[in-house]
Amino acid sequence: MERGGGKEDLATLLKRAKAEAVRMANECAAASQLERAQRLLCHAQSIGEIQQDLESGLVAHHALAAGMPHFYVNVADKLVMRASSRRGGQYEFRMERANFDLVVGKLVGLIRDGDTTFSTQDLQDRREMPVLQPLLVMRLLAGRGLIERLRKGHFKFKSARTFAAEAKALWEALPRR
């Protein structure tokens, strides 16, 4: 990383931006503006990911090495998951925004029906999208703390009351590339 160049200045700005987003989220939470507070925390998390990318040369190598995926939205407005492969390389998996919204909509429908736990089978329909796409969304939602994995293929909502707003804010908070 260049010292005295643009990257060092950007790192400082990102650190301040993240701290400011957290501070503002705390103020919103204290004023009972919970949806705005959650959005700000998602932004702070995205800024943290950008910081990690900057420190590691634009790819979060430590996360990839641990098998942890890195999510972002590409210029075509597609969700992209980049992860390490078993052979030591990397792979990317993409899905359309409409399919992300469809999966989230199904989850919101489950909440309306009173379900707080669900299975990935509740979300998979080959007529709507490839069966792996709901799994991609589950991985993102679990990684961001919106859902919790109970066992393989079974999850529960962390907060059914705030899930819909948090999922919508999550897409907007994902890094863009």
Backbone as CSV, one residue per row, in Angstrom:
resi,resn,N_x,N_y,N_z,CA_x,CA_y,CA_z,C_x,C_y,C_z
1,MET,0.847,-1.179,0.000,0.000,0.000,0.000,0.888,1.236,0.000
2,GLU,0.571,2.167,-0.864,1.362,3.386,-0.974,1.204,4.238,0.272
3,ARG,2.286,4.719,0.780,2.233,5.666,1.898,2.372,7.067,1.342
4,GLY,1.588,7.963,1.887,1.657,9.343,1.428,0.864,9.561,0.151
5,GLY,0.287,8.526,-0.414,-0.487,8.632,-1.640,-1.968,8.636,-1.354
6,GLY,-2.746,8.417,-2.398,-4.196,8.446,-2.298,-4.787,7.367,-1.418
7,LYS,-4.177,6.197,-1.381,-4.758,5.100,-0.606,-4.750,5.386,0.885
8,GLU,-3.691,5.988,1.384,-3.638,6.294,2.808,-4.714,7.317,3.168
9,ASP,-4.902,8.318,2.330,-5.930,9.320,2.576,-7.322,8.682,2.537
10,LEU,-7.547,7.783,1.602,-8.826,7.100,1.502,-9.080,6.247,2.735
11,ALA,-8.056,5.576,3.229,-8.200,4.750,4.427,-8.652,5.594,5.615
12,THR,-8.086,6.774,5.758,-8.461,7.675,6.853,-9.906,8.141,6.693
13,LEU,-10.278,8.482,5.468,-11.654,8.916,5.216,-12.658,7.797,5.493
14,LEU,-12.318,6.592,5.100,-13.210,5.462,5.345,-13.381,5.206,6.834
15,LYS,-12.300,5.311,7.578,-12.366,5.102,9.025,-13.297,6.137,9.668
16,ARG,-13.158,7.390,9.251,-14.021,8.440,9.798,-15.473,8.259,9.366
17,ALA,-15.682,7.861,8.100,-17.046,7.660,7.598,-17.737,6.534,8.358
18,LYS,-17.017,5.462,8.623,-17.598,4.344,9.351,-17.964,4.776,10.771
19,ALA,-17.064,5.472,11.432,-17.331,5.934,12.798,-18.532,6.885,12.826
20,GLU,-18.639,7.743,11.830,-19.757,8.685,11.752,-21.080,7.951,11.514
21,ALA,-21.068,6.926,10.660,-22.277,6.147,10.406,-22.742,5.438,11.675
22,VAL,-21.804,4.899,12.439,-22.148,4.232,13.702,-22.695,5.251,14.700
23,ARG,-22.069,6.422,14.777,-22.531,7.471,15.690,-23.955,7.896,15.339
24,MET,-24.213,8.108,14.046,-25.543,8.519,13.605,-26.574,7.414,13.858
25,ALA,-26.174,6.155,13.683,-27.075,5.030,13.951,-27.468,5.007,15.417
26,ASN,-26.507,5.265,16.298,-26.808,5.313,17.732,-27.786,6.437,18.057
27,GLU,-27.606,7.589,17.427,-28.531,8.706,17.638,-29.938,8.348,17.160
28,CYS,-30.014,7.713,15.987,-31.322,7.315,15.446,-31.996,6.284,16.347
29,ALA,-31.217,5.336,16.830,-31.780,4.319,17.724,-32.304,4.960,18.999
30,ALA,-31.566,5.931,19.537,-32.007,6.619,20.752,-33.289,7.410,20.510
31,ALA,-33.489,7.858,19.257,-34.684,8.623,18.905,-35.788,7.712,18.348
32,SER,-35.635,6.406,18.536,-36.608,5.400,18.079,-36.801,5.393,16.565
33,GLN,-35.784,5.778,15.822,-35.804,5.701,14.358,-35.039,4.436,13.966
34,LEU,-35.629,3.290,14.284,-34.921,2.015,14.174,-34.603,1.617,12.746
35,GLU,-35.503,1.888,11.804,-35.233,1.525,10.408,-34.034,2.319,9.874
36,ARG,-34.001,3.598,10.174,-32.869,4.430,9.729,-31.574,3.995,10.424
37,ALA,-31.670,3.652,11.701,-30.490,3.187,12.433,-29.940,1.917,11.802
38,GLN,-30.828,0.998,11.439,-30.387,-0.258,10.810,-29.718,0.009,9.468
39,ARG,-30.300,0.914,8.674,-29.697,1.256,7.380,-28.303,1.827,7.572
40,LEU,-28.151,2.689,8.563,-26.842,3.280,8.822,-25.825,2.227,9.263
41,LEU,-26.269,1.258,10.058,-25.359,0.180,10.468,-24.956,-0.684,9.275
42,CYS,-25.882,-0.913,8.351,-25.534,-1.649,7.127,-24.500,-0.878,6.318
43,HIS,-24.667,0.447,6.239,-23.684,1.271,5.535,-22.319,1.197,6.227
44,ALA,-22.324,1.248,7.547,-21.058,1.148,8.286,-20.375,-0.181,7.997
45,GLN,-21.159,-1.244,7.929,-20.598,-2.559,7.626,-20.009,-2.578,6.214
46,SER,-20.694,-1.965,5.259,-20.179,-1.898,3.894,-18.883,-1.102,3.835
47,ILE,-18.823,-0.022,4.577,-17.590,0.768,4.631,-16.457,-0.070,5.198
48,GLY,-16.768,-0.869,6.224,-15.765,-1.771,6.794,-15.251,-2.766,5.764
49,GLU,-16.153,-3.266,4.905,-15.729,-4.183,3.845,-14.824,-3.479,2.842
50,ILE,-15.147,-2.255,2.527,-14.300,-1.489,1.610,-12.919,-1.272,2.232
51,GLN,-12.889,-0.983,3.539,-11.608,-0.841,4.233,-10.787,-2.116,4.107
52,GLN,-11.427,-3.258,4.319,-10.725,-4.533,4.210,-10.212,-4.740,2.793
53,ASP,-11.046,-4.426,1.803,-10.627,-4.565,0.407,-9.413,-3.695,0.114
54,LEU,-9.431,-2.482,0.606,-8.325,-1.561,0.388,-7.044,-2.089,1.022
55,GLU,-7.147,-2.578,2.239,-5.979,-3.091,2.949,-5.393,-4.331,2.297
56,SER,-6.243,-5.114,1.629,-5.763,-6.368,1.049,-5.586,-6.297,-0.459
57,GLY,-5.617,-5.107,-1.021,-5.419,-4.991,-2.451,-6.678,-5.256,-3.263
58,LEU,-7.817,-4.817,-2.801,-9.126,-4.882,-3.441,-9.843,-6.221,-3.312
59,VAL,-9.211,-7.241,-2.793,-9.888,-8.513,-2.559,-9.617,-8.912,-1.124
60,ALA,-10.647,-9.273,-0.424,-10.485,-9.668,0.974,-9.897,-11.074,1.025
61,HIS,-8.575,-11.182,0.820,-7.914,-12.487,0.727,-8.085,-13.309,1.999
62,HIS,-8.029,-12.670,3.176,-8.173,-13.433,4.410,-9.549,-14.076,4.493
63,ALA,-10.576,-13.399,3.999,-11.916,-13.982,4.008,-12.021,-15.108,2.992
64,LEU,-11.433,-14.909,1.812,-11.481,-15.955,0.800,-10.740,-17.194,1.260
65,ALA,-9.603,-16.996,1.907,-8.818,-18.137,2.369,-9.586,-18.939,3.414
66,ALA,-10.405,-18.281,4.182,-11.188,-18.964,5.209,-12.492,-19.533,4.641
67,GLY,-12.692,-19.361,3.336,-13.911,-19.866,2.716,-15.096,-18.943,2.898
68,MET,-14.861,-17.772,3.438,-15.942,-16.828,3.667,-16.205,-16.071,2.371
69,PRO,-17.446,-15.984,1.950,-17.724,-15.270,0.701,-17.677,-13.757,0.879
70,HIS,-17.443,-13.104,-0.228,-17.472,-11.648,-0.292,-18.598,-11.285,-1.268
71,PHE,-19.541,-10.457,-0.839,-20.693,-10.097,-1.655,-20.577,-8.658,-2.121
72,TYR,-21.038,-8.408,-3.352,-21.140,-7.051,-3.870,-22.156,-7.036,-5.006
73,VAL,-22.517,-5.848,-5.456,-23.421,-5.685,-6.588,-22.595,-5.154,-7.745
74,ASN,-22.664,-5.832,-8.903,-21.849,-5.405,-10.045,-22.556,-4.313,-10.841
75,VAL,-21.908,-3.849,-11.909,-22.458,-2.745,-12.698,-23.762,-3.104,-13.392
76,ALA,-24.018,-4.408,-13.576,-25.274,-4.861,-14.186,-26.369,-5.036,-13.140
77,ASP,-26.151,-4.553,-11.911,-27.101,-4.647,-10.796,-27.410,-6.101,-10.445
78,LYS,-26.377,-6.949,-10.503,-26.500,-8.351,-10.102,-25.738,-8.564,-8.804
79,LEU,-26.302,-9.380,-7.936,-25.617,-9.789,-6.718,-24.510,-10.763,-7.105
80,VAL,-23.308,-10.512,-6.600,-22.164,-11.377,-6.888,-21.600,-11.871,-5.564
81,MET,-21.381,-13.176,-5.496,-20.679,-13.756,-4.354,-19.345,-14.277,-4.880
82,ARG,-18.258,-13.797,-4.311,-16.921,-14.288,-4.654,-16.426,-15.083,-3.452
83,ALA,-15.981,-16.297,-3.705,-15.515,-17.161,-2.623,-14.337,-17.996,-3.116
84,SER,-13.688,-18.655,-2.176,-12.571,-19.514,-2.543,-13.103,-20.893,-2.908
85,SER,-12.462,-21.499,-3.885,-12.859,-22.850,-4.291,-12.028,-23.870,-3.519
86,ARG,-12.454,-25.091,-3.566,-11.718,-26.153,-2.871,-10.354,-26.389,-3.488
87,ARG,-10.183,-25.995,-4.716,-8.902,-26.193,-5.408,-7.939,-25.032,-5.207
88,GLY,-8.303,-24.096,-4.388,-7.416,-22.984,-4.078,-7.642,-21.734,-4.896
89,GLY,-8.469,-21.797,-5.912,-8.771,-20.611,-6.709,-9.975,-19.868,-6.159
90,GLN,-10.572,-19.088,-7.008,-11.763,-18.327,-6.634,-12.861,-18.592,-7.646
91,TYR,-14.093,-18.398,-7.244,-15.213,-18.464,-8.165,-16.192,-17.359,-7.823
92,GLU,-17.022,-17.035,-8.799,-18.069,-16.044,-8.596,-19.403,-16.650,-8.994
93,PHE,-20.414,-16.289,-8.249,-21.772,-16.733,-8.512,-22.629,-15.479,-8.569
94,ARG,-23.454,-15.339,-9.610,-24.249,-14.123,-9.806,-25.739,-14.442,-9.837
95,MET,-26.522,-13.457,-9.434,-27.980,-13.588,-9.572,-28.605,-12.222,-9.797
96,GLU,-29.718,-12.231,-10.499,-30.458,-11.006,-10.824,-31.096,-10.405,-9.569
97,ARG,-31.245,-9.116,-9.570,-31.912,-8.416,-8.469,-33.347,-8.925,-8.295
98,ALA,-34.026,-9.185,-9.411,-35.417,-9.652,-9.332,-35.509,-10.967,-8.554
99,ASN,-34.534,-11.853,-8.715,-34.556,-13.125,-7.990,-34.259,-12.920,-6.510
100,PHE,-33.364,-11.983,-6.195,-33.107,-11.633,-4.793,-34.407,-11.136,-4.163
101,ASP,-35.081,-10.219,-4.853,-36.335,-9.664,-4.339,-37.407,-10.748,-4.192
102,LEU,-37.435,-11.720,-5.116,-38.399,-12.812,-5.040,-38.163,-13.663,-3.791
103,VAL,-36.911,-13.991,-3.511,-36.587,-14.786,-2.319,-36.957,-14.011,-1.055
104,VAL,-36.581,-12.742,-0.996,-36.910,-11.923,0.171,-38.427,-11.819,0.321
105,GLY,-39.142,-11.664,-0.796,-40.603,-11.611,-0.741,-41.211,-12.892,-0.185
106,LYS,-40.655,-14.034,-0.564,-41.128,-15.308,-0.012,-40.880,-15.366,1.492
107,LEU,-39.733,-14.879,1.922,-39.430,-14.876,3.353,-40.392,-13.969,4.112
108,VAL,-40.674,-12.807,3.563,-41.626,-11.886,4.194,-43.007,-12.541,4.258
109,GLY,-43.381,-13.295,3.217,-44.651,-14.014,3.224,-44.711,-15.056,4.329
110,LEU,-43.594,-15.724,4.580,-43.546,-16.700,5.675,-43.777,-16.017,7.018
111,ILE,-43.179,-14.834,7.172,-43.355,-14.079,8.419,-44.832,-13.717,8.595
112,ARG,-45.472,-13.256,7.510,-46.893,-12.886,7.582,-47.755,-14.073,7.980
113,ASP,-47.321,-15.264,7.560,-48.055,-16.487,7.920,-47.751,-16.941,9.342
114,GLY,-46.862,-16.227,10.024,-46.545,-16.550,11.404,-45.376,-17.497,11.588
115,ASP,-44.672,-17.817,10.503,-43.525,-18.715,10.606,-42.274,-17.931,10.999
116,THR,-41.578,-18.392,12.024,-40.311,-17.761,12.402,-39.131,-18.642,12.036
117,THR,-39.416,-19.885,11.657,-38.377,-20.777,11.148,-38.797,-21.236,9.759
118,PHE,-37.804,-21.600,8.950,-38.109,-22.016,7.587,-36.987,-22.889,7.055
119,SER,-37.274,-23.510,5.941,-36.328,-24.384,5.252,-36.014,-23.790,3.893
120,THR,-34.846,-24.081,3.372,-34.519,-23.606,2.026,-35.481,-24.198,0.998
121,GLN,-36.051,-25.346,1.292,-37.029,-25.949,0.376,-38.280,-25.089,0.239
122,ASP,-38.571,-24.280,1.262,-39.708,-23.359,1.193,-39.484,-22.286,0.126
123,LEU,-38.241,-22.098,-0.274,-37.875,-20.998,-1.165,-37.527,-21.451,-2.577
124,GLN,-37.316,-22.736,-2.775,-36.822,-23.240,-4.054,-37.961,-23.698,-4.954
125,ASP,-37.989,-23.131,-6.151,-38.940,-23.523,-7.174,-38.216,-23.387,-8.512
126,ARG,-37.911,-24.506,-9.132,-37.138,-24.509,-10.380,-37.815,-23.713,-11.497
127,ARG,-39.118,-23.508,-11.406,-39.823,-22.737,-12.431,-39.529,-21.250,-12.318
128,GLU,-39.100,-20.805,-11.131,-38.860,-19.382,-10.898,-37.400,-18.987,-11.102
129,MET,-36.492,-19.873,-10.646,-35.060,-19.557,-10.705,-34.273,-20.828,-10.424
130,PRO,-32.983,-20.824,-10.760,-32.156,-21.990,-10.409,-32.170,-22.232,-8.900
131,VAL,-32.168,-23.500,-8.502,-32.325,-23.845,-7.081,-31.178,-23.347,-6.212
132,LEU,-30.031,-23.053,-6.781,-28.910,-22.556,-5.977,-29.064,-21.087,-5.584
133,GLN,-29.887,-20.340,-6.296,-29.991,-18.911,-6.010,-30.576,-18.607,-4.627
134,PRO,-31.629,-19.294,-4.166,-32.076,-19.039,-2.791,-30.975,-19.351,-1.755
135,LEU,-30.131,-20.330,-2.066,-29.034,-20.654,-1.148,-28.031,-19.501,-1.061
136,LEU,-27.803,-18.837,-2.192,-26.921,-17.669,-2.207,-27.486,-16.571,-1.307
137,VAL,-28.794,-16.340,-1.407,-29.435,-15.315,-0.578,-29.354,-15.708,0.901
138,MET,-29.565,-16.984,1.204,-29.472,-17.447,2.599,-28.073,-17.207,3.151
139,ARG,-27.067,-17.459,2.329,-25.685,-17.259,2.775,-25.424,-15.777,3.078
140,LEU,-25.934,-14.905,2.226,-25.780,-13.469,2.452,-26.535,-13.030,3.709
141,LEU,-27.796,-13.431,3.828,-28.615,-13.024,4.978,-28.040,-13.554,6.293
142,ALA,-27.552,-14.784,6.283,-26.955,-15.352,7.499,-25.650,-14.644,7.829
143,GLY,-24.853,-14.342,6.806,-23.587,-13.644,7.034,-23.767,-12.240,7.585
144,ARG,-24.887,-11.621,7.273,-25.163,-10.259,7.753,-26.027,-10.259,9.004
145,GLY,-26.347,-11.443,9.529,-27.061,-11.523,10.802,-28.560,-11.321,10.729
146,LEU,-29.170,-11.406,9.553,-30.616,-11.254,9.456,-31.346,-12.563,9.735
147,ILE,-30.666,-13.675,9.472,-31.218,-14.990,9.782,-30.132,-15.795,10.488
148,GLU,-30.552,-16.854,11.155,-29.616,-17.720,11.874,-29.820,-19.155,11.399
149,ARG,-28.729,-19.827,11.117,-28.795,-21.224,10.684,-29.017,-22.117,11.904
150,LEU,-30.070,-22.918,11.844,-30.370,-23.863,12.920,-29.647,-25.180,12.681
151,ARG,-29.737,-25.660,11.454,-29.033,-26.861,10.992,-29.055,-26.776,9.472
152,LYS,-28.436,-27.711,8.809,-28.330,-27.647,7.359,-29.711,-27.473,6.716
153,GLY,-29.844,-26.382,5.964,-31.082,-26.116,5.237,-32.213,-25.539,6.058
154,HIS,-32.007,-25.305,7.348,-33.056,-24.782,8.228,-32.559,-23.534,8.943
155,PHE,-33.410,-22.510,8.941,-33.033,-21.212,9.476,-34.156,-20.641,10.319
156,LYS,-33.817,-19.580,11.061,-34.834,-18.801,11.757,-34.489,-17.326,11.597
157,PHE,-35.514,-16.500,11.672,-35.311,-15.057,11.570,-34.745,-14.541,12.879
158,LYS,-33.747,-13.656,12.797,-33.234,-13.019,14.014,-34.294,-12.074,14.570
159,SER,-34.927,-11.300,13.666,-36.001,-10.398,14.073,-37.039,-10.370,12.953
160,ALA,-38.092,-11.138,13.121,-39.135,-11.189,12.107,-39.782,-9.811,11.915
161,ARG,-39.840,-9.043,12.980,-40.480,-7.726,12.935,-39.731,-6.755,12.011
162,THR,-38.411,-6.817,11.981,-37.627,-5.857,11.207,-37.014,-6.454,9.945
163,PHE,-37.277,-7.735,9.677,-36.600,-8.417,8.573,-36.794,-7.718,7.231
164,ALA,-38.024,-7.391,6.864,-38.302,-6.820,5.541,-37.488,-5.541,5.307
165,ALA,-37.495,-4.637,6.259,-36.753,-3.380,6.106,-35.249,-3.636,6.066
166,GLU,-34.780,-4.554,6.902,-33.341,-4.848,6.940,-32.868,-5.486,5.640
167,ALA,-33.664,-6.378,5.065,-33.287,-7.026,3.809,-33.245,-6.021,2.669
168,LYS,-34.205,-5.100,2.647,-34.210,-4.064,1.611,-32.988,-3.154,1.776
169,ALA,-32.693,-2.773,2.991,-31.539,-1.915,3.254,-30.233,-2.641,2.928
170,LEU,-30.217,-3.942,3.103,-29.007,-4.717,2.839,-28.585,-4.599,1.385
171,TRP,-29.523,-4.746,0.456,-29.168,-4.632,-0.969,-28.548,-3.268,-1.245
172,GLU,-29.163,-2.232,-0.708,-28.669,-0.872,-0.953,-27.299,-0.641,-0.326
173,ALA,-27.004,-1.351,0.759,-25.749,-1.140,1.475,-24.585,-1.972,0.914
174,LEU,-24.881,-2.931,0.045,-23.801,-3.756,-0.498,-22.843,-2.908,-1.331
175,PRO,-21.556,-3.229,-1.278,-20.582,-2.482,-2.105,-20.925,-2.613,-3.583
176,ARG,-20.616,-1.593,-4.340,-20.854,-1.582,-5.800,-19.500,-1.671,-6.506
177,ARG,-19.485,-2.454,-7.571,-18.249,-2.572,-8.381,-18.584,-2.574,-9.844
